Amino acid sequence: MALLVALVATLSALLAGTATAGPGSVSPAPANPVPAPISRPVADAPATGLPTVPAIPALTRGTPCKASAVACVDLSSQQAWLTDGEGNVTYGPVGALGGTRKDPTPTGTFSVDYKDADHVSNLYDADMPYSVFFAPAIAFHTGSLSERSHGCIHLGRTASKRFFANLSPGDTVQVVS
């Protein structure tokens, strides 16, 4: 039993890096023992008394929209883009004309609800080819780039076909003023 106690004490000393060579020791202690790494929690940044500033969301390069938007519309510049939703433009800019002062296009972040290639407005009795609805009664669709809509986003025929083909329900649409 005494031998077992001595062996445990020697191993403990070796692990702690304090053992010395002596009669009956298992092996000599290293000349410069390396301390075991100590796991410590990382301290938070020191308090400065200043308010926390929220992170600025990444934008899709060349657009005013967040990187997560798959379709982006800038009403003031009358332009629209398609993106990959990761910050890269895949199509555009193209001409895009929004609503009137009386019937403005809503701004904000929306999701594509549904698509209808041959939609006819029952409110205005008007053809709305290649409609991609993203807000109640608001859609991208083929329309005049010189005559404003009742809130929808008019795109040229080629652009509206491309938006229709590339957007799916659930995709994020961002409209900025």
N, C-alpha and C positions, 0 to 999 in steps of 0.2 A: 504494500500500500504506500509506503514511504517513497518507493521508486516512482510510482504513478504520480504522486504529488509533486515530486521534483521534476518529472518530465513535463507536467502541465505548467509549472512555474517557468521552466526554461522556454517552452513554446510561447507562452504569454510574453516573456521578455523579448524573444526574437520578433514577434509580431509588433511589439511596441517599439522595437529598435533600441532597446536598452541592454540587451544581453552582451556579456563579455566572454571571451574564450576562457575555458577553465577545464579542470579534470571532469570527465564524464559529460561534457556538453556535446550537443548534437552537431553543431557547426558554429564557426565563428560569426559574430555579428558583423555586418558591413561597416567599413571604416566611416563612411558618410551616409547614414541611413536616410532614405527618401521618405519624408512624411506622407502619409496617406492623404489623398485629396479630401477636403472637408466640404460637404454639401451644405450650402447656405442658401436661403431664399434670396432672390434678387430684390434689392430695396427699390421702392418706388422713387421716382424723381422727387427731389425736395420740393416742398410746397413753396410757391412764390407769392401766393396771395392774389394772383391774377386769375381771371375767369378762364375756364377751359374753352378752347376754340375748336369747334367741330371740324372734322376733316372735310376738305373740299372734294366733292366727287370728281372722278376722272371724266374728262370730256372726250368725245370722239373728235379727233384732230380735223380741223377745218369746218367744224359745225359748232353751234351753241348748245348742243345736247349732250346728256350724260352718255358715257360709254355703253351703258346697258340698253339704251334705246335702239330698237331695230329699224324704226322709222323716225325721222327728225324733220320738223317743219319750223322754219323761221318766218313768221308772218311779216315782220318788218322788211326783210330782204326779199320776200316772196320766193323763197327757195325751199326745196325738200331734198332729202337724202335717204338712201337705204344703207344700213350698216350690218356688220356681222354680230352686233350686240356685245362686242368685246373691244370697241373703240376704233374700228377700221371701216372707212367708207367703202361700200361695194358698188354704189351707183349714185350718180348725182355730182353736183347739184343740178336740179331741174327746176323749171318754173313752177310755182305753186301759188295759187291765189285763194285767199280765205274769204270770209264773210264780210258783210257790210257793217256799218256802225249800228244799224238797227238790229241786225242778225249776225253778231260777231261769232267767229270761231272760238270755242273755248280753249284756254291755254292750260297746260298741266301735263301730267303723265297719265296715260290711259293704256288699256289693253285692247287688242283687236278682238271684237265680239264675233263677227261673222262676215262672210263675203257673198256677193251676189253679182255674177257677171252681167246679168240682164235686168238690173233693178230699175223699176219705174216708181218715182215718188208719188205716193197717193196724196201727199200734202200739196204738192206743186204741179202735179200731173206732168212730170218731166222725166225724160230718160236719164238714167245715171249709170252709163256703162262702166263695168269693172269696179263696182263699189266695194270698198273695204271699210266696214263700219267699226269705229273705235270709241264712240261715245254715243249716247242716245240721239238718234236722228242725225248724226254727223259721220261723214265718210270721206275718204279719198275717192275720187271718181273722175272720169273723163269730163272735161268741161272747158269753158272759155277761159283763156288766160288774160282777157281784157274786161270781162264782165264778172263781177263778184257774185258769190253764191249766197244762200240763206244760212251760212255757217259751215258748209262743207269745204273741203279743200279741192279746188279744181286743179287737175293735172292735164297736160297734153295727152293725146291718145297713146303714144308710145310709152310715156312714163306711167300712165295709169295701168297699162297692161303689165308693165314690169312690177309695179307695186302690188298688183293683184296676184301675180305669179309668185312673188317672193314673201309676201306676208301671210301668216297663219294665225288662226285664233289663239289668243294668249300672248302673242308678241307685243312688246312694249312700244308705244308710240309716244313721243314727246313733242308737244307744240309750245313754242316760246313766242313772245311778242316782240 
